Amino acid sequence: MSNHEVFKLPEFRLQSGASLPEAQLAYKTYGILNAAKSNTILYPTSYAAHHSDIDWLNGPDKILDPTRYFIVVTNMFGNGLSTSPSNLGDAKIDRRTLNFTHIDNVTAQRRLLREVFGIDRLALAYGWSMGAQQALHWGALFPDEVERIAAVCSSAKTTPHNIVFLEGLRATLTTDPAWNGASFTDQPERGLRAFGRVYAGWAMSQAFYRERKYLELGFSSLEDFLVRDWEASFLRRDAANLLSMIETWKRSDISDNDTYRGELQAALGAIRARTLIMPSQTDLYFTPEDAFVESQQMPNARYLPIPSIWGHRAGNPAKNLEDQLFLKNAIAELLSA
C-alpha cells in the first residue's frame, strides 16, 4: 500500500525546454487545512530523501505540529517517487539530457497547492539542504505567496566549492564498472559504497569524528558507522536518480530565471517573507560564511547559526535531541511572529 498521494501534471514543460508527457509529484500531508486555508507549511525533500524520512519532525511535540498546521511534504523530482530517471517508463524523452531544476520543483508544488487544495499562500516554506533551496526559490519567485521561510543548512545559489564537492561525488559513482558513459547497466554497488564513504567525510564535521559521536548513535566503530549508516543509505537509492539530483543541486540559483536573469542580489532582495537563515556552524559545504553573505541581502532575514558539531546533519537532527530542540524553538518563534 502506498503511503503517499500523486499529483499528475500532463504535458509538463521543464525549465530546460524539454516536455514530459506527464510529470508526477508525490506528496504526503499531515494535519488539517483550516477554513481560511492560512495554516499551510510546505516542506520539500532534500537530496536522496523521501517524504518518509521527514516523519520524525512532524508531531504535537516536534518541530512541525500537525495539530495546528497543514503540512505538505513534497518529493523532489529525481528522488524516485516523483518523476525521476528510474520511473520514466516508456516516456519518449532523452534521459541523458533530462535535467530537473528547482524552477520545475516549485512550479509543480505551486500547482499542487492551488489545484488540489485551493491554497494560494503559505504560512511557512521550510526546508533543509536542497529542500531549503526550494523554499528560497518560493520566496524569490512568489514573494506575495509566502509569509515565512526557514532555510536550514542551504543556499540561494550553489557555490563553486559546493560544486567541487558534487563533482567529486559524481566522479566516484561513475567510476563503477556498471557505468557505460551514458547510463548504468546494473546496480553499481561498488560505486554506491564509495559514494557513501565520500559523502560521510563531507556531511559530518571534524569535531563529530574526533569526539566519536557515532558511538552515541549505537554504532560499534567508525567502520560500522560508515557501512550501516552511509553505505546502507545510498545502496537503497537508484544511482541514476542520485546523478539527476546532483545536476539539480549544481544548477540551484534563485536568480537563474526570466524574472531575475542572473542578478542574484536582485533575487535575494525580492524575498519579502520573514526569513530565518540557519546554517550549521560546522557545515563543510553549505558554509555559515556563505549563508551570512546571502542573509545580509534579504530585507527581512535573520541569521541564526546552529551551534553544533554535527556538520550538515545538524539541520536534520533525527537522532540529535540538542539540535532538534534548537530547531524547534527557532521555528516556533518564527511561526509566532
C-alpha positions in Angstrom: 0.0 0.0 0.0 1.3 3.5 -0.9 1.5 5.9 2.0 1.5 9.0 -0.2 -0.5 10.7 -2.9 0.5 11.5 -6.5 -0.4 14.7 -8.3 -0.3 14.3 -12.1 0.8 17.1 -14.4 0.0 16.3 -18.1 2.4 17.8 -20.7 4.7 19.3 -18.1 7.3 21.6 -19.6 10.6 21.8 -17.8 12.8 24.8 -17.5 15.3 23.2 -19.8 12.7 23.3 -22.6 12.0 19.5 -22.6 8.4 18.4 -22.2 7.2 15.4 -20.3 4.0 13.7 -21.5 3.1 13.5 -17.8 5.0 14.5 -14.7 4.2 13.1 -11.3 4.6 14.9 -8.0 4.5 12.5 -5.0 3.5 14.1 -1.7 2.1 13.4 1.8 0.1 15.6 4.1 -0.2 15.9 7.8 -2.8 17.7 9.8 -6.0 19.6 8.6 -6.3 22.6 6.4 -8.2 25.3 8.2 -11.2 27.1 6.7 -9.2 30.2 5.8 -6.5 28.0 4.2 -4.0 30.0 6.1 -2.1 27.3 8.1 -0.1 25.6 5.4 3.6 24.6 5.8 5.4 23.3 2.7 8.4 21.0 3.3 10.2 19.9 0.1 12.5 16.9 0.4 16.3 17.1 0.3 19.0 15.2 -1.6 18.1 11.5 -1.9 15.3 11.8 0.8 11.8 10.6 0.5 8.8 12.0 2.4 9.0 9.2 4.9 12.5 10.5 6.0 10.7 13.6 7.3 8.2 11.8 9.5 10.4 12.3 12.6 9.9 16.1 12.7 6.0 16.0 12.4 4.1 15.7 15.7 2.5 17.7 18.5 5.8 17.9 20.4 8.0 18.0 17.3 9.4 20.8 15.1 6.2 20.9 13.0 2.9 20.5 14.7 0.1 18.9 12.6 -2.5 19.7 15.3 -2.0 23.4 14.3 -0.7 23.3 10.8 -1.5 21.6 7.5 1.9 20.2 6.5 2.6 19.3 2.9 5.8 17.3 2.2 6.6 17.1 -1.5 9.1 14.8 -3.1 11.7 16.5 -5.3 11.9 15.5 -8.9 14.6 12.9 -9.3 14.1 11.3 -5.9 12.5 8.1 -7.2 8.9 8.8 -6.0 8.2 11.9 -8.1 9.1 11.8 -11.8 12.7 10.5 -12.0 15.1 8.7 -14.4 14.1 5.4 -12.6 10.4 5.7 -13.2 10.0 7.3 -16.7 8.8 4.0 -18.2 8.3 4.4 -21.9 8.3 8.2 -22.0 9.8 9.4 -25.2 12.4 11.7 -23.8 16.2 11.6 -23.9 17.2 10.5 -20.4 20.8 11.7 -20.9 19.5 15.3 -21.2 16.7 15.1 -18.7 17.6 17.8 -16.2 15.3 19.0 -13.5 15.7 22.3 -11.8 14.2 23.9 -8.7 12.1 26.0 -11.0 10.4 22.7 -12.1 10.0 21.6 -8.5 8.4 24.8 -7.2 6.2 25.2 -10.3 4.8 21.7 -9.7 4.4 22.3 -6.0 2.5 25.6 -6.6 0.1 23.8 -9.0 -0.5 21.1 -6.4 -1.3 23.5 -3.7 -3.6 25.6 -5.9 -5.3 22.9 -7.9 -5.8 20.2 -5.2 -6.2 22.3 -2.1 -7.0 25.8 -3.2 -4.1 27.2 -1.3 -2.6 30.4 -2.6 -0.4 31.5 0.3 2.0 29.6 2.6 2.3 30.3 6.3 5.8 28.8 6.0 8.1 27.3 3.4 10.6 25.2 5.4 13.4 23.0 4.2 16.8 21.6 4.9 19.6 21.4 2.3 18.1 21.0 -1.2 14.7 21.4 0.4 15.7 24.8 1.7 16.9 25.8 -1.8 13.4 25.2 -3.0 12.0 27.2 -0.1 14.2 30.2 -1.1 13.0 29.8 -4.7 9.5 30.2 -3.4 10.5 33.4 -1.7 12.1 34.9 -4.8 9.7 33.7 -7.4 6.4 34.1 -5.5 7.2 36.8 -2.9 3.5 37.6 -2.3 2.6 33.9 -1.6 5.0 33.1 1.3 4.7 34.7 4.7 7.8 33.0 6.3 10.8 31.0 5.2 13.1 28.7 7.2 16.1 27.8 5.2 18.3 25.4 7.1 21.8 24.5 6.0 21.4 25.6 2.5 22.0 28.4 -0.1 20.2 30.6 -2.6 22.8 29.7 -5.2 25.1 26.7 -5.2 28.7 27.9 -4.6 31.7 26.9 -6.7 33.2 25.0 -3.7 29.9 23.1 -3.3 30.0 22.2 -7.0 33.5 20.7 -6.5 32.1 18.5 -3.7 29.2 17.4 -6.0 31.6 16.7 -8.9 33.6 14.5 -6.6 30.5 12.5 -5.7 29.6 12.2 -9.4 33.0 11.0 -10.3 33.0 8.5 -7.5 29.7 7.0 -8.6 30.6 6.9 -12.4 33.9 5.0 -11.9 31.9 1.9 -11.2 32.2 -0.7 -14.0 28.4 -0.6 -14.4 28.7 2.9 -15.8 29.0 2.9 -19.6 29.5 6.6 -20.1 25.8 7.3 -20.5 23.9 5.1 -18.1 24.2 2.3 -15.6 23.9 -1.2 -16.9 23.5 -2.7 -13.5 23.3 -1.7 -9.8 26.7 0.0 -9.2 27.2 -1.5 -5.7 30.9 -0.6 -5.5 30.3 2.9 -6.7 27.4 3.4 -4.2 29.5 2.2 -1.3 32.3 4.5 -2.3 29.8 7.3 -2.8 28.5 6.8 0.8 32.0 6.9 2.3 33.0 10.1 0.4 29.7 11.7 1.5 30.4 10.8 5.1 33.6 12.8 5.1 31.7 16.0 4.0 28.4 15.7 5.8 29.8 15.4 9.3 32.4 17.7 10.9 35.9 17.0 12.0 34.8 17.5 15.6 31.9 15.0 15.2 34.5 12.3 14.3 37.1 13.5 16.8 34.6 13.1 19.6 33.3 9.8 18.2 29.7 10.9 18.2 28.8 7.9 16.1 29.2 5.7 19.1 26.4 7.6 20.8 24.2 6.6 17.8 24.7 2.9 18.6 27.4 2.1 16.1 30.3 -0.1 17.4 33.0 1.6 15.5 33.8 4.1 12.8 33.7 1.3 10.2 30.4 0.2 11.5 29.1 3.8 11.1 30.3 4.0 7.5 28.9 0.7 6.5 25.5 0.6 8.3 24.7 4.4 8.0 26.3 5.9 4.9 26.8 2.9 2.6 23.4 1.5 3.5 21.6 4.8 3.0 22.8 5.1 -0.6 22.5 1.4 -1.5 18.7 2.0 -1.1 18.7 4.5 -3.9 18.8 4.3 -7.7 22.2 5.5 -9.0 20.7 7.4 -12.0 18.4 9.3 -9.6 21.4 10.3 -7.5 23.1 11.7 -10.6 19.9 13.5 -11.6 19.6 15.2 -8.2 23.3 16.2 -8.3 22.6 18.1 -11.5 19.6 19.8 -9.9 21.7 20.8 -6.9 24.5 22.1 -9.1 22.0 24.3 -11.0 20.3 25.7 -7.9 20.2 29.5 -8.3 17.2 31.6 -7.3 18.2 34.2 -10.0 18.6 31.8 -12.9 15.2 32.5 -14.5 13.4 35.0 -16.7 12.5 37.2 -13.8 16.0 38.0 -12.5 18.2 36.9 -15.4 21.2 36.0 -13.2 21.0 39.0 -10.9 21.4 37.2 -7.6 21.3 40.4 -5.5 18.0 41.4 -7.0 16.5 37.9 -6.4 17.7 38.0 -2.7 16.3 41.5 -2.3 12.9 40.4 -3.6 12.3 37.9 -0.8 9.9 39.8 1.4 8.9 36.9 3.7 10.1 36.9 7.2 13.1 34.6 6.7 15.3 32.5 9.0 18.7 31.6 7.6 20.0 28.7 9.8 23.4 27.3 8.7 25.2 24.8 10.9 28.4 26.3 12.4 30.3 23.3 11.2 28.8 22.6 7.8 31.6 21.9 5.3 29.7 22.6 2.0 26.8 24.9 2.9 29.1 27.1 5.0 27.9 29.6 7.6 30.1 32.3 5.9 28.2 31.9 2.6 24.9 31.8 4.4 25.7 35.0 6.2 26.6 36.9 3.0 23.2 35.8 1.4 21.2 36.7 4.5 22.6 40.3 4.5 21.0 40.8 1.1 17.5 39.7 2.2 15.4 42.6 3.6 13.6 40.5 6.3 16.2 37.8 7.1 17.5 36.8 10.5 20.8 34.9 10.5 20.8 32.2 13.2 23.5 29.6 13.0 23.0 26.2 14.7 25.7 25.8 17.4 26.5 22.2 16.6 29.4 19.9 15.7 27.1 17.6 13.7 28.1 19.3 10.4 25.4 19.4 7.7 23.3 16.9 9.6 22.7 19.5 12.3 19.8 20.7 10.1 18.2 17.2 10.0 18.8 16.0 13.6 16.6 12.9 13.7 18.9 11.4 16.3 20.3 14.5 17.9 18.0 15.9 20.6 20.0 19.0 21.3 19.9 20.3 17.7 16.2 19.2 17.5 15.4 21.5 20.4 17.3 24.4 18.8 15.4 24.0 15.6 12.0 23.5 17.4 12.4 26.7 19.4 13.6 28.7 16.3 10.7 27.5 14.1 8.2 28.2 17.0 9.4 31.7 17.3 9.3 32.3 13.6 5.7 31.0 13.4 4.6 33.1 16.3 5.9 36.3 14.7 
